[in-house]
Structure formats: C-alpha cells, structure tokens
Amino acid sequence: MHEYSGPPNSNNRTNRKSPIDGISLREFLSKEPDLKDKEKAIFNFGRCLKKIHECSCPIELLKNDHPWLDTMLDKAEYNLTHFAVDGSEERLKGLKEVRPRPIDNTLIHGDFTIDNVLVNECNIVGVIDWSGAAYGDPRYDVALAIRPKYNAFDNERDKEIFFNAYGKLRITDEEYDYFEDGIYSFF
C-alpha cells in the first residue's frame, strides 16, 4: 500500500493522503516480463505527464514574482555551497550564462521520475512526492521522466513510446542536458 499526495490546491494546502494500491513504475518495469505490458505502462507514464502539464496551475504556485528558472538556479547555488551535490561551480556558471529558449510555463511536478509514479496492471494509479511542484518549465519534468535507468528508457523505443503518449513537446539533446545533466545535478 502506498500513499498518494496530489498537488496543492486552494482548498487544502497540506494535501490529504489516501492509500493507493500500486508499485513504482521502476519496480513494475524491472519485474514485468511481458514487453507489451511494459510498453503500455511507459505509454501511460507519458500520457500522465501530458495531463499534469495540461492542468490548471493552483493559484498558490502562481504567486511567485521570481521566474521559475531563476529560482531553480538560486536554489542550485545554495545547494552547491551548503551540500554535497553532483554539480560544480563551473557547471552552474554555464547554466546561468547559456539558458534554453523560453517557453510557456505549466504546472510541473518537479521530480517526475519512474520512482514517483505508481502503477497497477500497467495503469498509473498515483503520483507521489509533489514537494517540487511549481509553475515552471515542462521540459524539466520531461527530462527527468526519460532519464535512462535499468530496464527503463535505456533504449530509443521507450522514449518514442513516451513521446507518442505525451504528444506535444519533444525536447532536444541540448535541453535534456541543460535540465537533467545540469539543473538536476544540484538537487
């Protein structure tokens, strides 16, 4: 049994928790022997992220006077000076100097990985760990979603299935590197 905690909303800032019967997508993909079922789960993973990015953003997350990317770079700098992170001072300087082209912000999960999505019989039944939810750049979620892991996104077929479901935004290699190898390396 797992706990589900959705994004904050105007009625409930702290999020109610309710039990959900499912396992992480990572666990499902590592245990499921049937290739068709794995592909169906990956397709549903892409469709789930598409639905999140199409949702209206809660008002609380819109009340940020600072652009999302600037906030993330500030947090990255703080983390670099206060914690052990994979990112470096040189990498952070590069991220600040060369940024991806701006696109419209959406509701983002902020840590949309195969560990934070719960599956039951190939279907997404929950998304957990909404602590990074924000009105931000959806390419960040996409980059984290398609990070290669053992038995997941370690081949082009998985990415193609994901993007067929997600539909709209295919990130470039440079955008992937900026968000996953760059920003995420400070968190």
C-alpha positions, 0 to 999 in steps of 0.5 A: 500500500502506498500513499498518494499526495496530489498537488496543492490546491486552494482548498487544502494546502497540506494535501490529504493522503489516501492509500493507493494500491500500486508499485513504482513504475521502476519496480513494475518495469524491472519485474514485468516480463511481458514487453507489451505490458511494459510498453503500455505502462511507459505509454501511460507514464507519458500520457500522465505527464501530458495531463499534469502539464495540461492542468490548471496551475493552483493559484498558490504556485502562481504567486511567485514574482521570481521566474521559475528558472531563476529560482531553480538556479538560486536554489542550485547555488545554495545547494552547491555551497551548503551540500554535497551535490553532483554539480560544480561551480563551473557547471552552474556558471554555464547554466546561468550564462547559456539558458534554453529558449523560453517557453510557456510555463505549466504546472510541473511536478518537479521530480517526475521520475519512474520512482514517483509514479505508481502503477497497477496492471500497467495503469498509473494509479498515483503520483507521489512526492509533489514537494517540487511542484511549481509553475515552471518549465515542462521540459524539466519534468520531461527530462527527468521522466526519460532519464535512462535507468535499468530496464527503463528508457535505456533504449530509443523505443521507450522514449518514442513510446513516451513521446507518442503518449505525451504528444506535444513537446519533444525536447532536444539533446541540448535541453535534456542536458541543460535540465537533467545533466545540469539543473538536476545535478544540484538537487 
